[in-house]
Amino acid sequence: MTQFTNAELKAANAQRLLHPMANLAAMHHTPPDIIVKGEGSWIWDIDGHRMVDGVGGLWSANLGFGRKEIRDAVVAQLDELAFYNVFRGTTHPRAIELTEKLMQVMAPEQAGSVFFSNGGSDAVESALKLARQYWKIKGQADRSKFIALKQGYHGVHFGGMSVNGNTNFRRAYEPLLPGCFHVDTPWIYRNPYTVDPEALAIKCAEMLEREILFQSPDTVAAFIAEPVQGAGGVIVPPANYWPLVRKICDKYGVLLIADEVVTGFGRTGKLFGTRLWGVNADIWCLAKGISSGYVPLGATVLNAQLTDVFKQVDAGLATITHGYTYSAHPVAAAAAIATLDYLQRVDVVGNAEREGAHFMNRLHAIGRKHRLVGDVRGVGLMGCLELVADQKTKAAFPRGAKEVTQIAREAYTRGAMIRTSGANIILSPALTIERNQVDLLCDIIDASLTAVEG
Ligand SMILES: Cc1ncc(COP(=O)(O)O)c(C=O)c1O
Protein backbone atom coordinates (compact mmCIF):
# COMPACT_ATOMS: atom_id res chain seq x y z
CA MET A 1 0.00 0.00 0.00
CA THR A 2 1.29 3.44 -0.89
CA GLN A 3 1.99 5.35 2.30
CA PHE A 4 2.76 9.05 2.14
CA THR A 5 5.10 10.69 4.56
CA ASN A 6 3.59 13.44 6.72
CA ALA A 7 5.28 16.02 4.53
CA GLU A 8 3.78 14.45 1.39
CA LEU A 9 0.33 14.34 2.99
CA LYS A 10 0.55 18.00 3.91
CA ALA A 11 1.81 18.98 0.46
CA ALA A 12 -1.04 17.20 -1.35
CA ASN A 13 -3.73 18.17 1.18
CA ALA A 14 -6.82 19.67 -0.54
CA GLN A 15 -4.93 20.37 -3.75
CA ARG A 16 -7.23 18.26 -5.91
CA LEU A 17 -9.81 16.82 -3.53
CA LEU A 18 -13.10 18.71 -3.85
CA HIS A 19 -14.18 18.83 -0.21
CA PRO A 20 -17.91 18.89 0.61
CA MET A 21 -19.33 22.26 1.66
CA ALA A 22 -16.00 23.98 1.04
CA ASN A 23 -14.48 26.50 -1.32
CA LEU A 24 -11.48 25.23 -3.26
CA ALA A 25 -9.53 28.49 -3.15
CA ALA A 26 -10.19 28.90 0.58
CA MET A 27 -9.05 25.32 1.19
CA HIS A 28 -5.78 26.05 -0.64
CA HIS A 29 -5.28 29.06 1.57
CA THR A 30 -6.26 27.28 4.81
CA PRO A 31 -5.90 23.54 4.30
CA PRO A 32 -8.13 21.26 6.38
CA ASP A 33 -6.72 19.64 9.53
CA ILE A 34 -5.50 16.11 8.93
CA ILE A 35 -6.90 13.76 11.55
CA VAL A 36 -4.98 10.52 11.83
CA LYS A 37 -6.24 8.59 14.85
CA GLY A 38 -9.25 8.18 17.11
CA GLU A 39 -9.89 6.43 20.41
CA GLY A 40 -13.16 6.84 22.30
CA SER A 41 -13.80 10.60 22.32
CA TRP A 42 -10.17 11.50 21.63
CA ILE A 43 -8.71 12.31 18.23
CA TRP A 44 -5.16 13.10 17.14
CA ASP A 45 -4.00 15.21 14.24
CA ILE A 46 -1.03 14.57 11.98
CA ASP A 47 1.29 16.44 14.35
CA GLY A 48 0.32 14.24 17.30
CA HIS A 49 -1.91 16.95 18.84
CA ARG A 50 -4.63 15.30 20.96
CA MET A 51 -8.14 16.76 21.13
CA VAL A 52 -11.50 15.88 22.62
CA ASP A 53 -13.83 15.41 19.66
CA GLY A 54 -16.79 17.74 20.04
CA VAL A 55 -18.04 16.80 16.58
CA GLY A 56 -18.35 13.01 16.91
CA GLY A 57 -16.96 12.51 13.41
CA LEU A 58 -19.93 14.41 11.99
CA TRP A 59 -22.80 13.59 14.39
CA SER A 60 -21.94 10.04 13.49
CA ALA A 61 -19.27 8.26 15.56
CA ASN A 62 -21.85 7.80 18.31
CA LEU A 63 -20.04 4.94 20.05
CA GLY A 64 -16.69 6.71 19.88
CA PHE A 65 -13.65 5.57 17.92
CA GLY A 66 -11.93 2.22 18.17
CA ARG A 67 -15.00 0.33 19.41
CA LYS A 68 -13.65 -3.20 19.19
CA GLU A 69 -17.02 -4.92 18.73
CA ILE A 70 -17.69 -2.96 15.52
CA ARG A 71 -14.15 -3.41 14.27
CA ASP A 72 -14.30 -7.17 14.83
CA ALA A 73 -17.68 -7.47 13.10
CA VAL A 74 -16.40 -5.54 10.09
CA VAL A 75 -13.19 -7.58 9.81
CA ALA A 76 -15.08 -10.88 10.17
CA GLN A 77 -17.52 -9.79 7.47
CA LEU A 78 -14.72 -8.80 5.09
CA ASP A 79 -13.26 -12.27 5.55
CA GLU A 80 -16.61 -14.03 5.12
CA LEU A 81 -18.27 -12.09 2.28
CA ALA A 82 -17.04 -8.63 1.35
CA PHE A 83 -19.99 -7.91 -0.90
CA TYR A 84 -23.10 -9.33 -2.42
CA ASN A 85 -26.15 -7.52 -3.74
CA VAL A 86 -29.72 -7.62 -2.45
CA PHE A 87 -31.41 -6.83 -5.74
CA ARG A 88 -34.26 -9.16 -6.63
CA GLY A 89 -33.01 -12.74 -6.50
CA THR A 90 -30.19 -12.61 -3.94
CA THR A 91 -29.53 -11.56 -0.37
CA HIS A 92 -27.07 -12.37 2.43
CA PRO A 93 -27.26 -13.18 6.15
CA ARG A 94 -26.30 -9.72 7.47
CA ALA A 95 -29.05 -8.03 5.44
CA ILE A 96 -31.62 -10.38 6.93
CA GLU A 97 -30.25 -10.11 10.47
CA LEU A 98 -29.98 -6.31 10.42
CA THR A 99 -33.54 -6.01 9.14
CA GLU A 100 -34.84 -8.21 11.96
CA LYS A 101 -32.77 -6.37 14.54
CA LEU A 102 -33.92 -2.95 13.37
CA MET A 103 -37.57 -4.04 13.31
CA GLN A 104 -37.15 -5.32 16.87
CA VAL A 105 -35.54 -2.06 18.04
CA MET A 106 -38.28 -0.07 16.30
CA ALA A 107 -41.21 -2.19 17.48
CA PRO A 108 -42.61 0.74 19.51
CA GLU A 109 -42.55 2.74 16.26
CA GLN A 110 -44.67 0.01 14.60
CA ALA A 111 -42.02 -0.33 11.95
CA GLY A 112 -42.95 -2.73 9.18
CA SER A 113 -40.08 -2.77 6.68
CA VAL A 114 -36.83 -1.11 5.76
CA PHE A 115 -35.04 -0.05 2.60
CA PHE A 116 -31.24 0.23 2.91
CA SER A 117 -28.93 2.71 1.20
CA ASN A 118 -25.56 4.39 1.69
CA GLY A 119 -26.17 7.42 3.88
CA GLY A 120 -28.52 10.14 4.99
CA SER A 121 -29.11 11.76 1.61
CA ASP A 122 -30.01 8.37 0.16
CA ALA A 123 -32.32 7.68 3.10
CA VAL A 124 -34.17 10.94 2.43
CA GLU A 125 -34.29 10.42 -1.33
CA SER A 126 -35.68 6.93 -0.78
CA ALA A 127 -38.28 8.25 1.68
CA LEU A 128 -39.52 10.87 -0.78
CA LYS A 129 -39.70 8.38 -3.63
CA LEU A 130 -41.42 5.69 -1.56
CA ALA A 131 -43.93 8.26 -0.28
CA ARG A 132 -44.90 9.19 -3.83
CA GLN A 133 -45.03 5.54 -4.83
CA TYR A 134 -47.26 4.75 -1.84
CA TRP A 135 -49.85 7.25 -3.05
CA LYS A 136 -49.64 5.94 -6.62
CA ILE A 137 -50.29 2.38 -5.43
CA LYS A 138 -53.24 3.73 -3.45
CA GLY A 139 -54.66 5.32 -6.60
CA GLN A 140 -53.98 8.90 -5.45
CA ALA A 141 -51.27 9.83 -7.93
CA ASP A 142 -51.95 13.55 -7.48
CA ARG A 143 -50.43 13.37 -4.02
CA SER A 144 -46.91 14.27 -5.14
CA LYS A 145 -46.01 17.46 -3.23
CA PHE A 146 -43.76 17.78 -0.21
CA ILE A 147 -43.89 20.33 2.56
CA ALA A 148 -40.87 20.95 4.77
CA LEU A 149 -39.54 23.39 7.36
CA LYS A 150 -37.38 26.43 6.82
CA GLN A 151 -33.93 25.89 8.38
CA GLY A 152 -34.37 22.14 7.77
CA TYR A 153 -31.53 20.02 6.35
CA HIS A 154 -32.24 16.85 4.45
CA GLY A 155 -29.02 16.12 2.61
CA VAL A 156 -27.87 16.95 -0.85
CA HIS A 157 -29.67 14.84 -3.45
CA PHE A 158 -32.11 16.66 -5.69
CA GLY A 159 -35.11 15.63 -3.60
CA GLY A 160 -33.50 16.30 -0.23
CA MET A 161 -31.98 19.54 -1.48
CA SER A 162 -35.39 20.68 -2.71
CA VAL A 163 -36.94 20.19 0.72
CA ASN A 164 -33.93 21.77 2.48
CA GLY A 165 -34.90 24.97 4.20
CA ASN A 166 -31.67 26.89 3.69
CA THR A 167 -30.77 28.82 0.53
CA ASN A 168 -27.06 28.05 0.99
CA PHE A 169 -27.55 24.43 0.06
CA ARG A 170 -29.91 25.16 -2.85
CA ARG A 171 -28.71 28.20 -4.71
CA ALA A 172 -25.82 26.77 -6.76
CA TYR A 173 -27.88 23.82 -7.98
CA GLU A 174 -31.24 25.38 -8.79
CA PRO A 175 -33.68 24.79 -10.41
CA LEU A 176 -34.75 22.11 -8.01
CA LEU A 177 -37.56 19.57 -7.81
CA PRO A 178 -40.94 21.20 -8.39
CA GLY A 179 -43.69 20.70 -5.84
CA CYS A 180 -41.69 21.38 -2.67
CA PHE A 181 -42.91 24.04 -0.24
CA HIS A 182 -41.65 25.44 3.05
CA VAL A 183 -43.27 26.70 6.21
CA ASP A 184 -41.84 28.41 9.31
CA THR A 185 -40.09 26.35 11.92
CA PRO A 186 -40.88 27.04 15.59
CA TRP A 187 -37.61 28.85 16.36
CA ILE A 188 -37.90 30.67 19.66
CA TYR A 189 -34.78 32.82 19.29
CA ARG A 190 -35.56 34.18 15.85
CA ASN A 191 -39.21 34.52 14.93
CA PRO A 192 -41.40 37.56 14.34
CA TYR A 193 -44.42 36.16 16.21
CA THR A 194 -44.03 35.49 19.91
CA VAL A 195 -41.65 34.64 22.75
CA ASP A 196 -44.06 32.06 24.17
CA PRO A 197 -42.90 28.60 23.00
CA GLU A 198 -46.31 26.97 23.23
CA ALA A 199 -48.01 29.78 21.29
CA LEU A 200 -45.23 29.68 18.69
CA ALA A 201 -45.73 25.96 18.16
CA ILE A 202 -49.46 26.52 17.64
CA LYS A 203 -48.74 29.34 15.20
CA CYS A 204 -46.25 27.26 13.18
CA ALA A 205 -48.55 24.23 13.17
CA GLU A 206 -51.33 26.50 11.84
CA MET A 207 -48.98 27.63 9.07
CA LEU A 208 -48.44 24.00 8.10
CA GLU A 209 -52.20 23.41 8.04
CA ARG A 210 -52.77 26.54 5.95
CA GLU A 211 -50.12 25.45 3.45
CA ILE A 212 -51.69 21.99 3.13
CA LEU A 213 -55.07 23.61 2.53
CA PHE A 214 -53.59 26.11 0.09
CA GLN A 215 -51.92 23.35 -1.92
CA SER A 216 -55.09 21.22 -1.61
CA PRO A 217 -54.61 18.22 0.68
CA ASP A 218 -55.18 15.67 -2.07
CA THR A 219 -52.00 16.91 -3.79
CA VAL A 220 -49.71 16.67 -0.75
CA ALA A 221 -47.71 13.45 -0.35
CA ALA A 222 -45.82 14.16 2.84
CA PHE A 223 -44.48 16.59 5.38
CA ILE A 224 -40.80 16.01 6.18
CA ALA A 225 -38.97 17.38 9.23
CA GLU A 226 -36.18 16.63 11.69
CA PRO A 227 -37.42 15.99 15.25
CA VAL A 228 -34.71 18.47 16.27
CA GLN A 229 -33.22 20.51 13.44
CA GLY A 230 -29.51 19.76 13.40
CA ALA A 231 -27.48 21.45 10.69
CA GLY A 232 -29.87 24.44 10.72
CA GLY A 233 -28.55 25.29 14.19
CA VAL A 234 -29.90 22.68 16.64
CA ILE A 235 -33.37 24.19 16.75
CA VAL A 236 -35.40 22.32 19.37
CA PRO A 237 -39.15 22.69 18.82
CA PRO A 238 -41.50 23.33 21.75
CA ALA A 239 -42.94 20.12 23.22
CA ASN A 240 -46.41 20.68 21.74
CA TYR A 241 -45.18 21.11 18.13
CA TRP A 242 -44.78 17.51 16.92
CA PRO A 243 -48.03 16.29 18.49
CA LEU A 244 -49.81 19.13 16.65
CA VAL A 245 -48.03 18.23 13.41
CA ARG A 246 -49.09 14.58 13.77
CA LYS A 247 -52.70 15.67 14.25
CA ILE A 248 -52.66 17.89 11.18
CA CYS A 249 -51.03 15.20 9.00
CA ASP A 250 -53.69 12.72 10.15
CA LYS A 251 -56.49 15.20 9.50
CA TYR A 252 -55.46 15.60 5.84
CA GLY A 253 -54.01 12.14 5.22
CA VAL A 254 -50.52 13.58 4.71
CA LEU A 255 -47.60 11.23 5.47
CA LEU A 256 -45.20 12.31 8.20
CA ILE A 257 -41.54 11.68 7.40
CA ALA A 258 -39.16 12.01 10.35
CA ASP A 259 -35.63 12.72 9.17
CA GLU A 260 -33.75 11.09 12.05
CA VAL A 261 -30.38 10.97 10.32
CA VAL A 262 -28.91 12.95 13.23
CA THR A 263 -31.45 12.32 16.00
CA GLY A 264 -31.74 8.55 15.49
CA PHE A 265 -30.01 6.09 17.83
CA GLY A 266 -29.73 8.18 20.95
CA ARG A 267 -28.39 11.62 20.05
CA THR A 268 -31.19 13.46 21.90
CA GLY A 269 -31.07 11.19 24.96
CA LYS A 270 -33.94 9.11 23.56
CA LEU A 271 -33.42 6.28 21.10
CA PHE A 272 -35.30 8.23 18.42
CA GLY A 273 -36.12 11.91 18.24
CA THR A 274 -39.77 11.12 17.63
CA ARG A 275 -39.84 9.43 21.07
CA LEU A 276 -38.76 12.74 22.54
CA TRP A 277 -42.10 14.13 21.37
CA GLY A 278 -44.24 11.03 21.95
CA VAL A 279 -45.16 10.88 18.28
CA ASN A 280 -44.88 8.17 15.65
CA ALA A 281 -43.91 9.04 12.11
CA ASP A 282 -44.99 7.06 9.03
CA ILE A 283 -41.50 6.98 7.51
CA TRP A 284 -38.10 7.36 9.22
CA CYS A 285 -34.82 8.37 7.56
CA LEU A 286 -31.83 6.88 9.37
CA ALA A 287 -28.06 6.92 8.84
CA LYS A 288 -24.96 8.08 10.77
CA GLY A 289 -25.50 6.51 14.24
CA ILE A 290 -26.99 3.34 12.75
CA SER A 291 -23.44 2.07 12.07
CA SER A 292 -21.75 4.53 14.40
CA GLY A 293 -20.40 6.03 11.19
CA TYR A 294 -17.80 3.25 10.83
CA VAL A 295 -19.13 2.20 7.41
CA PRO A 296 -21.59 4.26 5.32
CA LEU A 297 -25.19 3.11 5.70
CA GLY A 298 -28.61 4.66 5.27
CA ALA A 299 -32.03 3.22 6.06
CA THR A 300 -35.58 4.26 5.26
CA VAL A 301 -38.12 2.62 7.54
CA LEU A 302 -41.80 2.32 6.64
CA ASN A 303 -44.43 1.73 9.29
CA ALA A 304 -46.58 -1.41 9.21
CA GLN A 305 -49.51 0.27 7.48
CA LEU A 306 -47.39 1.57 4.60
CA THR A 307 -45.63 -1.78 4.38
CA ASP A 308 -48.98 -3.54 3.86
CA VAL A 309 -49.69 -1.32 0.89
CA PHE A 310 -46.35 -2.23 -0.69
CA LYS A 311 -47.17 -5.93 -0.18
CA GLN A 312 -49.79 -5.86 -2.94
CA VAL A 313 -49.12 -8.48 -5.57
CA ASP A 314 -48.69 -6.20 -8.50
CA ALA A 315 -45.91 -6.42 -11.00
CA GLY A 316 -46.38 -2.74 -11.78
CA LEU A 317 -46.64 0.12 -9.35
CA ALA A 318 -46.10 -1.82 -6.12
CA THR A 319 -42.70 -3.04 -7.29
CA ILE A 320 -39.83 -1.02 -5.85
CA THR A 321 -37.93 0.19 -8.89
CA HIS A 322 -35.41 2.05 -6.77
CA GLY A 323 -32.18 0.69 -5.33
CA TYR A 324 -28.45 1.06 -4.93
CA THR A 325 -25.72 -1.42 -5.77
CA TYR A 326 -24.63 -1.12 -2.16
CA SER A 327 -28.09 -1.33 -0.53
CA ALA A 328 -27.58 -3.38 2.65
CA HIS A 329 -23.85 -3.73 1.95
CA PRO A 330 -22.75 -6.68 4.11
CA VAL A 331 -19.85 -4.82 5.75
CA ALA A 332 -22.07 -1.84 6.60
CA ALA A 333 -24.78 -4.20 7.84
CA ALA A 334 -22.25 -5.99 10.06
CA ALA A 335 -21.16 -2.63 11.53
CA ALA A 336 -24.81 -1.71 12.15
CA ILE A 337 -25.65 -5.03 13.81
CA ALA A 338 -22.66 -4.61 16.15
CA THR A 339 -23.76 -1.02 16.87
CA LEU A 340 -27.35 -2.02 17.65
CA ASP A 341 -26.13 -4.95 19.81
CA TYR A 342 -23.96 -2.53 21.76
CA LEU A 343 -26.87 -0.09 22.20
CA GLN A 344 -28.98 -2.93 23.60
CA ARG A 345 -26.24 -4.15 25.93
CA VAL A 346 -24.85 -0.86 27.23
CA ASP A 347 -26.89 2.13 28.34
CA VAL A 348 -25.40 4.54 25.81
CA VAL A 349 -28.70 6.35 25.33
CA GLY A 350 -28.98 6.87 29.10
CA ASN A 351 -25.43 8.24 29.07
CA ALA A 352 -26.44 10.65 26.31
CA GLU A 353 -29.39 11.80 28.43
CA ARG A 354 -27.35 12.20 31.65
CA GLU A 355 -24.21 13.70 30.11
CA GLY A 356 -26.41 15.70 27.75
CA ALA A 357 -28.16 17.37 30.71
CA HIS A 358 -24.78 18.27 32.24
CA PHE A 359 -23.45 19.40 28.85
CA MET A 360 -26.45 21.68 28.26
CA ASN A 361 -26.13 23.18 31.77
CA ARG A 362 -22.51 23.96 31.06
CA LEU A 363 -23.32 25.48 27.66
CA HIS A 364 -26.03 27.67 29.19
CA ALA A 365 -23.55 28.89 31.82
CA ILE A 366 -21.08 29.72 29.03
CA GLY A 367 -23.84 31.55 27.17
CA ARG A 368 -24.62 33.71 30.22
CA LYS A 369 -20.96 34.64 30.60
CA HIS A 370 -20.00 35.65 27.06
CA ARG A 371 -21.16 38.62 25.06
CA LEU A 372 -20.51 36.85 21.75
CA VAL A 373 -23.12 34.18 22.52
CA GLY A 374 -26.63 35.18 21.53
CA ASP A 375 -28.42 31.92 22.15
CA VAL A 376 -27.76 28.44 23.52
CA ARG A 377 -29.85 25.56 22.19
CA GLY A 378 -29.84 21.83 22.38
CA VAL A 379 -31.02 18.59 23.88
CA GLY A 380 -29.12 15.45 24.79
CA LEU A 381 -25.72 15.53 23.17
CA MET A 382 -26.57 17.94 20.39
CA GLY A 383 -25.83 21.54 21.27
CA CYS A 384 -25.35 24.90 19.61
CA LEU A 385 -23.97 28.28 20.61
CA GLU A 386 -25.27 30.92 18.22
CA LEU A 387 -22.71 33.71 18.04
CA VAL A 388 -23.93 37.25 17.50
CA ALA A 389 -22.34 40.61 16.82
CA ASP A 390 -24.73 42.23 19.32
CA GLN A 391 -26.60 40.38 22.04
CA LYS A 392 -29.25 43.09 22.48
CA THR A 393 -30.25 43.47 18.85
CA LYS A 394 -29.41 39.81 18.00
CA ALA A 395 -27.47 41.22 15.02
CA ALA A 396 -26.04 38.23 13.19
CA PHE A 397 -22.39 37.84 12.25
CA PRO A 398 -21.87 37.94 8.49
CA ARG A 399 -20.82 34.65 6.89
CA GLY A 400 -17.12 34.01 7.35
CA ALA A 401 -16.82 36.46 10.28
CA LYS A 402 -13.29 36.24 11.68
CA GLU A 403 -14.44 35.88 15.31
CA VAL A 404 -16.15 32.58 14.48
CA THR A 405 -13.06 31.06 12.84
CA GLN A 406 -10.86 32.43 15.61
CA ILE A 407 -12.90 30.68 18.30
CA ALA A 408 -12.62 27.37 16.46
CA ARG A 409 -8.83 27.80 16.10
CA GLU A 410 -8.45 28.74 19.76
CA ALA A 411 -10.37 25.61 20.72
CA TYR A 412 -8.26 23.46 18.41
CA THR A 413 -5.02 24.75 19.89
CA ARG A 414 -6.34 24.21 23.41
CA GLY A 415 -7.34 20.62 22.62
CA ALA A 416 -10.95 20.50 21.40
CA MET A 417 -12.37 19.89 17.92
CA ILE A 418 -15.52 21.98 17.46
CA ARG A 419 -17.48 22.72 14.29
CA THR A 420 -18.75 26.05 13.07
CA SER A 421 -21.54 26.43 10.55
CA GLY A 422 -22.24 30.06 9.70
CA ALA A 423 -22.15 31.75 13.10
CA ASN A 424 -23.16 28.62 14.98
CA ILE A 425 -20.83 26.47 17.02
CA ILE A 426 -22.41 23.06 16.62
CA LEU A 427 -21.50 20.30 19.04
CA SER A 428 -22.27 16.61 18.78
CA PRO A 429 -19.77 14.51 20.73
CA ALA A 430 -19.89 10.73 20.92
CA LEU A 431 -22.78 9.43 23.03
CA THR A 432 -20.23 7.49 25.08
CA ILE A 433 -18.42 10.68 26.13
CA GLU A 434 -17.32 10.76 29.78
CA ARG A 435 -17.96 13.53 32.32
CA ASN A 436 -14.35 14.72 32.42
CA GLN A 437 -14.35 14.97 28.62
CA VAL A 438 -17.61 16.96 28.59
CA ASP A 439 -16.05 19.31 31.13
CA LEU A 440 -12.82 19.59 29.17
CA LEU A 441 -14.76 20.40 25.98
CA CYS A 442 -16.80 23.07 27.78
CA ASP A 443 -13.77 24.53 29.62
CA ILE A 444 -11.98 24.90 26.30
CA ILE A 445 -14.96 26.56 24.59
CA ASP A 446 -15.24 28.94 27.54
CA ALA A 447 -11.52 29.81 27.40
CA SER A 448 -11.62 30.21 23.61
CA LEU A 449 -14.50 32.67 23.81
CA THR A 450 -12.65 34.63 26.51
CA ALA A 451 -9.54 34.73 24.31
CA VAL A 452 -11.43 36.06 21.29
CA GLU A 453 -13.56 38.52 23.25
CA GLY A 454 -10.28 40.02 24.56
C1 LIG B 1 -31.10 15.53 9.10
C2 LIG B 1 -30.17 15.11 8.01
N1 LIG B 1 -30.66 14.48 6.94
C3 LIG B 1 -29.87 14.06 5.95
C4 LIG B 1 -28.51 14.26 6.00
C5 LIG B 1 -27.63 13.80 4.88
O1 LIG B 1 -26.84 12.75 5.29
P1 LIG B 1 -25.52 12.34 4.46
O2 LIG B 1 -24.54 13.47 4.65
O3 LIG B 1 -25.09 11.05 5.10
O4 LIG B 1 -25.92 12.16 3.05
C6 LIG B 1 -27.95 14.90 7.11
C7 LIG B 1 -26.49 15.12 7.21
O5 LIG B 1 -25.98 15.70 8.13
C8 LIG B 1 -28.80 15.35 8.13
O6 LIG B 1 -28.31 16.04 9.19
The ligand as an ORCA input file, in Angstrom:
! r2SCAN-3c Opt
* xyz 0 1
  C     -31.099     15.532      9.105
  C     -30.170     15.107      8.014
  N     -30.657     14.481      6.943
  C     -29.869     14.058      5.946
  C     -28.505     14.260      6.003
  C     -27.629     13.801      4.880
  O     -26.838     12.749      5.287
  P     -25.523     12.345      4.465
  O     -24.544     13.466      4.653
  O     -25.089     11.054      5.104
  O     -25.920     12.155      3.046
  C     -27.952     14.901      7.111
  C     -26.492     15.117      7.208
  O     -25.979     15.699      8.134
  C     -28.796     15.355      8.133
  O     -28.314     16.036      9.194
*
